Amino acid sequence: MPEIYKKSVSEIFSLDCRYKLKGFLGFTYSFDGNYFKEYILNNLNIKSRAEIKKLEFFKIIVHFSQIKQISNWLYDKKVIVYNSRKRTSFHPKLYIIKYDKNTNRKENKIFYRIIIGSFNLTKAGLNNNYEYAFVKEFPETNTNKTSNLNKFVSEIYPQKNIKIKIDFSNGSKFIFQNNNCIYEQIFADKKNIKEIHLISPFWGEKCVKKIIKEANGKKYFYYNSEKDFPKEIVRNSKDIYLFKNTSDRSISSEENSEIDESIKLILENEKDKKIFKHLNKIVDITKKEWLVSTEQELNRKIRTQKNNKEKIIDIFKKNLENDITYRTYRTFNHAKIIYIKYKDNTDKIFIGSSNITSSGLGLNNRKNIECGVIIKNPKIKIDQILKISTRKSYKQQNDIPCYEKDNEKNNTGNNGNNGEKNNYILDDIKGEVRDIKDSDLLKKELQRLKMDFSP
């Protein structure tokens, strides 16, 4: 049974000093050369450029325009740009490590470590954000039972014939989106869904509407900011529960008031500057700032734009992703998790790179390139991911993101707002239940809320 567990990113990439790295493949939206060198290469026992050249393969494929701080030490055709002709985003977070685990060197014992999750190879992904990943070690086999993994690798990086020979056929599966739709793979058997929990940093209005309309059962949405989630479309829907991330409230109001919340306008060439010259309702050219904060708001203000609409949206998305990546003052939950409970008492969890948007889940013509893993009946249960805590205990455990029930829209019969705030802890994913010291207080909170999170 594959496990999901708690570790720092540097630990996930670490190899025992006795093991020998054979190859590395990375598929990521954005890349920071300095942080990659500091947090990953050193942990892979790679100390020089010459050592990289001796490997069977070493490539990092990155979305165009999302490469930061590439040093000469790395930039030896080892980092390449994926420039899609279809103007889609190259958005996977897939990392493959091949290594020899044999310590006596008499025979090869080749293993692969597969990492699929939410983090990019950036400062935020490797150091600042809350990130979630599936990590599994596989011994090399004679037969290949992961044809979809090799198909994805060959489609993205056809220059070299790399075959990953592992067995991953125990009911769980890797899933990839490249011209196909990842939505149907995740939301199979929609009518038998009892309960669904969705965690994402970004949301699309059409995508949320489709999930509400097609999937049965209760739906729980966990979002970072009100400006990121289309709350207006769920106000009159039944069995909808909203939770807001309050982790960034650890910053004092004085500090918060001094933070520039605007998204920086970054244009790559002179042609782009001409597009924005007269769009004073969405950008301030002088200050080089966006005057909109969400894609929904941007769409409303550029309805009359016909020729440049897609280009404007694409630039906004890049600027938004870059802004979030390099904001270190907020505790940003970058997880993309979908946990589904079925009526037959089976569960499954999706962890990957897809935001809950039309492009992320492949519901429009501009499908992102994405990846993820579906685990059936995982060891981890939803009530190990979501925990209720008092404000006091939250302060003691401020290393994990905190969610607060949104009483403005929660169909619980009444809003339950008696002056207290109910905090929902999204714990780091692992295979054990975190101890809660004040269990009586927890029971009282559950009884007062009349909510059951039992599996």
PyMOL commands that set and color helices and strands:
alter all, ss='L'
color gray80, all
select helices_A, chain A and resi 9-13+33-44+49-53+123-128+147-156+183-186+190-192+205-214+231-234+247-250+253-258+270-275+295-301+309-325+382-385+391-396+439-449
alter helices_A, ss='H'
color red, helices_A
select strands_A, chain A and resi 20-28+31-32+57-63+67-68+79-82+94-100+110-117+133-139+173-177+193-199+218-223+240-245+283-284+289-290+337-342+347-352+370-376+386-389+402-410+423-426
alter strands_A, ss='S'
color yellow, strands_A
deselect
rebuild
show_as cartoon
